[in-house]
Amino acid sequence: MNDVTLEGLEAFLAGREEFLVTAHIDPDGDAVGSCLGLKLALDHMGKTAEVVLDSPVPAALLFLPAASTIRRPDHVQKKFDSAFVLDSSSLDRTGSVPERCLNPGAKIAVFDHHWGNDGFGDIRLVNPEASATAELVYDVIDLLHIPISPEIAECLYAGILSDTGGFRYANTSSRTLRVAARLVERGARAPVVAEALYATKTAPSLRILGLALASLETRSGGRIGAMTISRDMFERAGATPEDADGIVQYAKALAGARVGVLVQEVAPNEIRASLRSDGTVDVNEVASLFGGGGHRNAAGLRVRGDLERVRNDLYEALDRAMNGGPPPSAG
């Protein structure tokens, strides 16, 4: 699904001066880093690029260059005729951004690395073999011969580090490491990024982590580690859903666990779940049953419903996937 060429990119950029740049809801380091890296590259070309995301930027990513310029859809006063949609398998995954910020018939370029990408957009670079969308943005910037500044390098490095779990996940390839090395050569501060993503926690994030750890349970003979965060737990910790970013890794880190799951009640009757796998179970398939998606080893979903009911339905789907049974119908 790769129809991006230098000529195609140049044609897409030619005659267009203003671009919307967006990514999926509940943005992670790859979504934010890719958007900011591309924005800075477009700025270098003399274009105007505005990053608009439908969910708040996680606090751990606010150190990135130009992060303060990211806006929410309700703060954008105009609509765009051209857009880059990054790290999203479908346009729906960007939330309300298209409806609020794009004119009908707007031209869209898509850079993504999800297996389930539905082929939307007018120009596409979709490569599921890439470790992160940031790796693809690096390729595009290189193809266009745009100099990679230290600021661009740091954003893209953060995207790669995030989606590879600090180079611990199976999607880390030799090419991933080569691209990361080039970004460090161009000014990305590897220790600073690692510290921000993995070693700096706020008091609310530590409090909600403690409550989540206390909720830990196992399923499928210990092969699934599961945690739950209710609205009451968020209130007791003085925390927000953004403070819970990354907690799912603790469920997956349980000895013997092949899958980790974190279910959160982020608002009344609004449930978010994060899934992580060592590859034994394709959590993208499980998430897709609930309208979510992602990758084989990392996926997420957001649905409306009662916390206990959604959690039980999700656990049942994971149990069946773990034990080789047919998937149940979600809901």
VOPAGU-2260 file (C-alpha; in pm, 1 decimal, decimal comma):
REM VOPAGU-2260
SITE   aa  ch    i         X         Y         Z
SITE  MET   A    0       0,0       0,0       0,0
SITE  ASN   A    1     293,8     226,0     -68,4
SITE  ASP   A    2     225,8     472,1    -348,9
SITE  VAL   A    3     452,7     750,6    -223,2
SITE  THR   A    4     720,6     872,1    -462,0
SITE  LEU   A    5     927,6    1187,6    -464,3
SITE  GLU   A    6     718,1    1312,9    -754,3
SITE  GLY   A    7     396,6    1229,7    -572,3
SITE  LEU   A    8     505,6    1407,7    -256,1
SITE  GLU   A    9     622,1    1712,0    -447,3
SITE  ALA   A   10     292,2    1722,6    -636,1
SITE  PHE   A   11      97,5    1697,3    -309,7
SITE  LEU   A   12     298,4    1981,6    -158,1
SITE  ALA   A   13     303,1    2202,1    -467,8
SITE  GLY   A   14      56,1    2488,1    -464,1
SITE  ARG   A   15     -48,0    2413,1    -108,5
SITE  GLU   A   16      75,4    2635,5     170,4
SITE  GLU   A   17    -133,2    2531,3     472,2
SITE  PHE   A   18    -158,4    2180,7     613,5
SITE  LEU   A   19    -336,1    2013,5     899,7
SITE  VAL   A   20    -129,7    1742,1    1070,6
SITE  THR   A   21    -312,5    1493,9    1291,4
SITE  ALA   A   22    -299,3    1142,9    1438,0
SITE  HIS   A   23    -510,4     898,0    1635,4
SITE  ILE   A   24    -704,6     969,1    1954,0
SITE  ASP   A   25    -528,3     902,4    2284,5
SITE  PRO   A   26    -194,8     987,6    2118,1
SITE  ASP   A   27     122,1     807,8    2220,5
SITE  GLY   A   28     483,6     905,3    2167,9
SITE  ASP   A   29     484,8     790,0    1807,1
SITE  ALA   A   30     173,3     987,5    1717,1
SITE  VAL   A   31     293,8    1306,2    1884,9
SITE  GLY   A   32     657,7    1274,7    1779,2
SITE  SER   A   33     565,5    1199,9    1417,6
SITE  CYS   A   34     325,3    1494,0    1396,9
SITE  LEU   A   35     573,7    1738,5    1546,7
SITE  GLY   A   36     864,3    1611,2    1338,1
SITE  LEU   A   37     662,4    1650,0    1018,3
SITE  LYS   A   38     531,8    1991,9    1123,4
SITE  LEU   A   39     884,8    2119,2    1181,3
SITE  ALA   A   40     994,2    1981,5     843,3
SITE  LEU   A   41     703,4    2155,3     669,8
SITE  ASP   A   42     788,5    2476,5     854,7
SITE  HIS   A   43    1141,6    2448,6     715,8
SITE  MET   A   44     993,4    2431,7     364,7
SITE  GLY   A   45     811,4    2759,3     425,0
SITE  LYS   A   46     473,9    2590,2     463,0
SITE  THR   A   47     228,4    2647,9     745,2
SITE  ALA   A   48     149,4    2332,3     939,3
SITE  GLU   A   49     -83,3    2304,8    1236,4
SITE  VAL   A   50     -92,2    1995,3    1456,7
SITE  VAL   A   51    -442,1    1922,1    1585,2
SITE  LEU   A   52    -518,4    1622,3    1807,8
SITE  ASP   A   53    -853,3    1516,3    1949,6
SITE  SER   A   54    -706,6    1410,1    2286,4
SITE  PRO   A   55    -469,6    1577,8    2532,0
SITE  VAL   A   56     -96,1    1532,0    2483,1
SITE  PRO   A   57      49,9    1311,7    2759,7
SITE  ALA   A   58     248,5    1518,8    3008,2
SITE  ALA   A   59     560,3    1309,2    2946,4
SITE  LEU   A   60     570,1    1436,8    2586,6
SITE  LEU   A   61     533,4    1808,0    2653,6
SITE  PHE   A   62     912,1    1847,6    2653,4
SITE  LEU   A   63     922,4    1786,5    2278,2
SITE  PRO   A   64     999,8    2082,5    2050,6
SITE  ALA   A   65     682,2    2264,3    1940,6
SITE  ALA   A   66     459,7    2051,9    2168,2
SITE  SER   A   67     310,2    2373,2    2305,2
SITE  THR   A   68     170,8    2452,3    1958,5
SITE  ILE   A   69     -52,4    2143,3    1943,9
SITE  ARG   A   70    -419,1    2238,5    1948,7
SITE  ARG   A   71    -750,7    2066,5    2013,3
SITE  PRO   A   72   -1021,3    2074,9    1742,0
SITE  ASP   A   73   -1245,2    2314,2    1935,3
SITE  HIS   A   74    -963,9    2569,9    1940,7
SITE  VAL   A   75    -918,4    2572,7    1562,3
SITE  GLN   A   76   -1107,2    2852,8    1390,9
SITE  LYS   A   77   -1059,6    2744,2    1029,0
SITE  LYS   A   78   -1088,1    2439,6     808,7
SITE  PHE   A   79    -809,5    2301,0     593,3
SITE  ASP   A   80    -802,5    2175,8     234,3
SITE  SER   A   81    -495,0    1955,2     286,1
SITE  ALA   A   82    -391,6    1722,4     565,4
SITE  PHE   A   83    -135,1    1469,0     677,0
SITE  VAL   A   84    -288,4    1189,0     883,1
SITE  LEU   A   85     -24,8     996,1    1075,2
SITE  ASP   A   86     -19,7     672,0    1272,4
SITE  SER   A   87    -390,4     605,0    1209,4
SITE  SER   A   88    -535,8     294,9    1047,2
SITE  SER   A   89    -853,6     480,5     951,0
SITE  LEU   A   90    -976,1     837,9     938,6
SITE  ASP   A   91   -1225,0     758,1    1215,4
SITE  ARG   A   92    -932,4     695,2    1451,6
SITE  THR   A   93    -858,1    1068,9    1451,4
SITE  GLY   A   94   -1182,6    1144,7    1634,0
SITE  SER   A   95   -1361,0    1471,5    1558,9
SITE  VAL   A   96   -1068,2    1632,0    1375,0
SITE  PRO   A   97   -1189,9    1564,2    1016,0
SITE  GLU   A   98   -1541,7    1691,1    1081,9
SITE  ARG   A   99   -1427,6    2002,6    1263,8
SITE  CYS   A  100   -1109,1    2090,3    1079,5
SITE  LEU   A  101   -1126,0    1961,5     719,7
SITE  ASN   A  102   -1324,0    2097,4     427,9
SITE  PRO   A  103   -1523,6    1850,5     216,4
SITE  GLY   A  104   -1298,1    1699,4     -47,4
SITE  ALA   A  105    -979,0    1784,7     140,2
SITE  LYS   A  106    -672,5    1604,4       8,1
SITE  ILE   A  107    -512,9    1366,5     256,4
SITE  ALA   A  108    -167,5    1210,5     276,4
SITE  VAL   A  109    -138,6     908,1     505,7
SITE  PHE   A  110     178,5     779,7     674,4
SITE  ASP   A  111     109,5     473,8     888,4
SITE  HIS   A  112     251,7     140,4    1005,3
SITE  HIS   A  113     -61,0     -46,9    1117,4
SITE  TRP   A  114    -147,3    -383,0     959,1
SITE  GLY   A  115    -517,7    -300,2     952,1
SITE  ASN   A  116    -492,0      28,9     761,8
SITE  ASP   A  117    -807,9      58,6     551,6
SITE  GLY   A  118    -643,6     231,7     255,4
SITE  PHE   A  119    -791,6     578,0     303,7
SITE  GLY   A  120    -626,9     893,3     172,3
SITE  ASP   A  121    -511,7    1030,1    -161,4
SITE  ILE   A  122    -143,3     951,2    -115,2
SITE  ARG   A  123     -22,8     674,2     113,7
SITE  LEU   A  124     289,4     540,9     275,3
SITE  VAL   A  125     178,4     238,1     477,5
SITE  ASN   A  126     445,3      -5,1     591,8
SITE  PRO   A  127     358,3    -244,9     876,2
SITE  GLU   A  128     721,2    -358,1     886,3
SITE  ALA   A  129     828,6     -16,6    1014,8
SITE  SER   A  130     879,8       2,3    1389,8
SITE  ALA   A  131     697,5     333,9    1413,4
SITE  THR   A  132     532,7     594,3    1196,3
SITE  ALA   A  133     820,9     820,8    1299,0
SITE  GLU   A  134    1049,0     591,3    1100,7
SITE  LEU   A  135     834,0     655,4     792,2
SITE  VAL   A  136     831,4    1030,9     852,5
SITE  TYR   A  137    1210,9    1012,1     864,9
SITE  ASP   A  138    1204,0     841,2     523,4
SITE  VAL   A  139     975,2    1109,5     379,7
SITE  ILE   A  140    1188,7    1395,1     511,3
SITE  ASP   A  141    1497,3    1225,1     372,5
SITE  LEU   A  142    1326,1    1169,9      35,4
SITE  LEU   A  143    1241,7    1540,0      16,8
SITE  HIS   A  144    1602,3    1632,8     107,2
SITE  ILE   A  145    1488,0    1840,5     403,4
SITE  PRO   A  146    1768,9    1892,5     656,8
SITE  ILE   A  147    1697,5    1712,2     982,3
SITE  SER   A  148    1744,2    1966,0    1259,8
SITE  PRO   A  149    1807,9    1863,7    1621,4
SITE  GLU   A  150    1443,7    1948,1    1694,7
SITE  ILE   A  151    1310,1    1724,8    1416,8
SITE  ALA   A  152    1552,2    1451,3    1519,4
SITE  GLU   A  153    1437,3    1460,0    1880,8
SITE  CYS   A  154    1069,3    1435,0    1788,5
SITE  LEU   A  155    1123,2    1139,4    1557,2
SITE  TYR   A  156    1356,7     966,7    1802,0
SITE  ALA   A  157    1088,3     996,8    2071,1
SITE  GLY   A  158     837,0     837,6    1835,7
SITE  ILE   A  159    1062,1     542,0    1765,3
SITE  LEU   A  160    1164,7     497,4    2128,5
SITE  SER   A  161     799,7     502,2    2234,2
SITE  ASP   A  162     668,8     246,6    1985,6
SITE  THR   A  163     959,0       7,6    2041,3
SITE  GLY   A  164     926,7      26,2    2419,4
SITE  GLY   A  165    1277,4     161,7    2451,2
SITE  PHE   A  166    1399,4     -84,8    2183,4
SITE  ARG   A  167    1263,4    -379,8    2385,6
SITE  TYR   A  168     977,1    -488,6    2157,6
SITE  ALA   A  169     995,1    -738,6    1872,9
SITE  ASN   A  170     935,7    -461,4    1616,7
SITE  THR   A  171    1288,7    -330,7    1682,8
SITE  SER   A  172    1489,8    -414,0    1371,0
SITE  SER   A  173    1843,8    -341,3    1265,7
SITE  ARG   A  174    1705,6     -65,3    1043,8
SITE  THR   A  175    1520,4      82,6    1340,8
SITE  LEU   A  176    1847,3     108,7    1528,9
SITE  ARG   A  177    2024,8     258,5    1227,4
SITE  VAL   A  178    1758,0     527,0    1188,9
SITE  ALA   A  179    1770,2     597,8    1562,7
SITE  ALA   A  180    2148,4     632,1    1542,9
SITE  ARG   A  181    2117,6     879,8    1255,4
SITE  LEU   A  182    1871,1    1084,8    1457,6
SITE  VAL   A  183    2112,2    1095,2    1750,8
SITE  GLU   A  184    2386,3    1203,1    1510,0
SITE  ARG   A  185    2158,8    1488,6    1403,1
SITE  GLY   A  186    2100,4    1609,5    1755,5
SITE  ALA   A  187    1837,2    1395,2    1927,3
SITE  ARG   A  188    1923,6    1379,0    2297,1
SITE  ALA   A  189    1879,1    1008,6    2366,6
SITE  PRO   A  190    1920,6    1029,7    2747,2
SITE  VAL   A  191    1677,9    1322,7    2772,5
SITE  VAL   A  192    1411,1    1142,6    2570,6
SITE  ALA   A  193    1452,7     818,1    2765,4
SITE  GLU   A  194    1434,6    1003,9    3096,2
SITE  ALA   A  195    1116,0    1185,3    2994,8
SITE  LEU   A  196     941,9     876,4    2859,5
SITE  TYR   A  197    1042,9     618,8    3117,7
SITE  ALA   A  198    1198,3     770,4    3429,3
SITE  THR   A  199    1002,3    1085,2    3514,4
SITE  LYS   A  200     671,1    1046,3    3698,4
SITE  THR   A  201     437,7    1295,4    3863,8
SITE  ALA   A  202     291,9    1235,0    4209,1
SITE  PRO   A  203     -57,9    1162,1    4067,4
SITE  SER   A  204      87,3     914,4    3816,3
SITE  LEU   A  205     266,2     727,1    4094,8
SITE  ARG   A  206     -46,2     723,1    4311,9
SITE  ILE   A  207    -263,1     584,2    4031,8
SITE  LEU   A  208       7,5     328,6    3953,9
SITE  GLY   A  209     -11,9     205,8    4312,9
SITE  LEU   A  210    -388,6     166,0    4295,6
SITE  ALA   A  211    -366,1      -8,5    3958,7
SITE  LEU   A  212    -103,9    -251,1    4088,3
SITE  ALA   A  213    -331,7    -334,2    4381,2
SITE  SER   A  214    -602,8    -433,5    4130,8
SITE  LEU   A  215    -378,3    -687,1    3953,9
SITE  GLU   A  216    -538,9   -1020,1    3875,7
SITE  THR   A  217    -449,3   -1311,5    3649,9
SITE  ARG   A  218    -647,3   -1514,4    3399,6
SITE  SER   A  219    -592,8   -1814,0    3173,4
SITE  GLY   A  220    -365,5   -1983,7    3421,5
SITE  GLY   A  221    -151,9   -1675,5    3478,9
SITE  ARG   A  222     -92,9   -1608,7    3109,8
SITE  ILE   A  223    -296,1   -1286,7    3123,2
SITE  GLY   A  224    -217,5   -1007,7    3368,9
SITE  ALA   A  225    -507,2    -765,6    3412,2
SITE  MET   A  226    -555,2    -433,9    3591,7
SITE  THR   A  227    -850,6    -200,0    3633,4
SITE  ILE   A  228    -874,2     172,4    3710,1
SITE  SER   A  229   -1219,7     306,2    3798,6
SITE  ARG   A  230   -1330,1     668,7    3815,0
SITE  ASP   A  231   -1321,0     642,1    4193,9
SITE  MET   A  232    -956,4     534,1    4179,2
SITE  PHE   A  233    -867,7     830,9    3957,8
SITE  GLU   A  234   -1038,4    1063,7    4204,4
SITE  ARG   A  235    -864,0     909,6    4505,5
SITE  ALA   A  236    -527,2     950,8    4334,8
SITE  GLY   A  237    -601,0    1302,1    4210,9
SITE  ALA   A  238    -506,1    1167,4    3868,7
SITE  THR   A  239    -629,4    1185,7    3510,2
SITE  PRO   A  240    -629,9     913,6    3241,7
SITE  GLU   A  241    -313,2    1069,2    3100,4
SITE  ASP   A  242    -140,2     988,5    3430,9
SITE  ALA   A  243    -206,2     619,4    3362,2
SITE  ASP   A  244      -5,6     611,8    3038,4
SITE  GLY   A  245     226,0     311,6    3034,6
SITE  ILE   A  246      75,1     131,4    3333,1
SITE  VAL   A  247     -33,1    -158,4    3109,9
SITE  GLN   A  248     334,4    -255,2    3085,2
SITE  TYR   A  249     325,8    -362,2    3449,6
SITE  ALA   A  250      45,6    -608,8    3377,5
SITE  LYS   A  251     249,5    -750,6    3090,7
SITE  ALA   A  252     565,2    -761,8    3307,8
SITE  LEU   A  253     409,0   -1016,8    3544,7
SITE  ALA   A  254     613,2   -1337,4    3542,3
SITE  GLY   A  255     442,5   -1589,1    3315,1
SITE  ALA   A  256     208,6   -1335,3    3153,5
SITE  ARG   A  257     190,8   -1344,3    2774,7
SITE  VAL   A  258     -68,6   -1066,0    2759,8
SITE  GLY   A  259    -121,4    -755,7    2973,7
SITE  VAL   A  260    -444,1    -555,5    2982,1
SITE  LEU   A  261    -540,4    -231,1    3154,9
SITE  VAL   A  262    -907,5    -129,5    3159,3
SITE  GLN   A  263    -986,5     229,9    3258,4
SITE  GLU   A  264   -1310,2     412,4    3326,0
SITE  VAL   A  265   -1199,7     746,6    3182,8
SITE  ALA   A  266   -1543,3     911,1    3213,1
SITE  PRO   A  267   -1890,8     796,4    3314,7
SITE  ASN   A  268   -1978,9     503,8    3083,8
SITE  GLU   A  269   -1663,4     562,4    2876,9
SITE  ILE   A  270   -1412,7     279,0    2891,2
SITE  ARG   A  271   -1060,6     268,3    2750,9
SITE  ALA   A  272    -843,1     -41,2    2739,9
SITE  SER   A  273    -478,5     -96,6    2651,2
SITE  LEU   A  274    -351,9    -439,6    2545,3
SITE  ARG   A  275       4,2    -570,8    2521,6
SITE  SER   A  276     120,2    -912,3    2401,2
SITE  ASP   A  277     440,8   -1104,8    2347,6
SITE  GLY   A  278     295,2   -1228,8    2018,5
SITE  THR   A  279     114,3   -1531,9    2157,7
SITE  VAL   A  280    -216,1   -1351,0    2107,0
SITE  ASP   A  281    -288,3   -1098,0    1831,9
SITE  VAL   A  282    -430,9    -822,0    2050,2
SITE  ASN   A  283    -511,2    -615,1    1741,0
SITE  GLU   A  284    -771,9    -876,6    1648,8
SITE  VAL   A  285    -917,0    -869,3    1999,4
SITE  ALA   A  286    -929,2    -488,3    2004,8
SITE  SER   A  287   -1097,6    -482,4    1663,6
SITE  LEU   A  288   -1392,7    -673,1    1812,6
SITE  PHE   A  289   -1460,6    -360,3    2016,7
SITE  GLY   A  290   -1393,2    -106,3    1741,7
SITE  GLY   A  291   -1030,2     -52,0    1840,3
SITE  GLY   A  292    -704,9    -152,7    1678,3
SITE  GLY   A  293    -329,9    -124,7    1669,7
SITE  HIS   A  294     -68,6    -393,2    1619,7
SITE  ARG   A  295     -32,5    -762,6    1692,9
SITE  ASN   A  296     161,4    -689,4    2012,3
SITE  ALA   A  297       6,2    -356,4    2115,7
SITE  ALA   A  298    -348,7    -232,6    2068,6
SITE  GLY   A  299    -616,0     -21,4    2230,1
SITE  LEU   A  300    -986,5      47,4    2227,9
SITE  ARG   A  301   -1240,4     296,1    2357,6
SITE  VAL   A  302   -1608,2     209,1    2400,1
SITE  ARG   A  303   -1915,0     332,0    2583,7
SITE  GLY   A  304   -2067,6     109,1    2847,2
SITE  ASP   A  305   -2055,9     -13,3    3203,1
SITE  LEU   A  306   -1704,9     -75,1    3337,2
SITE  GLU   A  307   -1774,2    -423,1    3471,3
SITE  ARG   A  308   -1960,8    -537,9    3161,1
SITE  VAL   A  309   -1700,0    -409,7    2915,5
SITE  ARG   A  310   -1419,3    -552,2    3126,8
SITE  ASN   A  311   -1584,6    -894,1    3144,2
SITE  ASP   A  312   -1651,8    -897,9    2768,8
SITE  LEU   A  313   -1290,7    -803,7    2700,3
SITE  TYR   A  314   -1154,5   -1062,1    2942,0
SITE  GLU   A  315   -1370,6   -1329,5    2778,3
SITE  ALA   A  316   -1238,5   -1231,9    2435,4
SITE  LEU   A  317    -879,8   -1248,4    2561,5
SITE  ASP   A  318    -938,0   -1583,9    2732,2
SITE  ARG   A  319   -1076,1   -1730,2    2410,2
SITE  ALA   A  320    -793,6   -1588,8    2202,5
SITE  MET   A  321    -537,7   -1723,9    2448,5
SITE  ASN   A  322    -694,1   -2068,9    2445,4
SITE  GLY   A  323    -753,0   -2090,0    2071,5
SITE  GLY   A  324   -1130,4   -2058,8    2077,8
SITE  PRO   A  325   -1349,1   -1859,3    1837,5
SITE  PRO   A  326   -1375,7   -1490,8    1927,5
SITE  PRO   A  327   -1702,0   -1384,4    2091,5
SITE  SER   A  328   -1913,3   -1102,6    1956,9
SITE  ALA   A  329   -1830,8    -780,0    2141,3
SITE  GLY   A  330   -2109,1    -606,6    2330,4
